[in-house]
Amino acid sequence: MENILITGGAGFIGKALKQTLINKGNAVHTISQNSKNVNFCFPYTYENFLDFFKKNKYNKIFFASGNPYPQYSEKSSDLDLRLTNIPLLSILEAIKDSNSECQLWFSSSVAVYGKTTKNIQCEDDICRPRSKDGVR
């Protein structure tokens, strides 16, 4: 049994991942910046993550807190930075500085895959990023 944390645990991917990991016998905690339907809720800042990891130890962390709205990516690259990249860097730095020995798994945001007519997007599908700073 592993002790696992899922950021974005109230979202579509986070909830499904949580149930899968629990079914496999793991202890799973969820965290969010804005949902009360999780174990922990606080702003994703370096200081908050550092304090959190000094008190809580995990074997694995699944970062599923990327930008959930494609239209945000079209509107401004700054929104992608604030919603995905900065929180990701904050958690990475806090893991390192708290001497946490865990694996971090990153799920990219919806902005990477872009517009599609498919109901389910696969990893080997061609990406058409909606973010202005995405690779085209």
Buried (B, 14 or more C-beta within 10 A) or exposed (E): EBBBBBBBBBBEBBBEBBEEBEEEEBEBBBBBBEBEEBBBBBEBBBEBBBBBBEEBEBBBBBBBBBBBBBEBBBBEBEBBBBBBBBBBEBBBEBBEEBEBEBEBEBBBBBBBBBEEEEEEEEEEEEBEBBBBEBEE
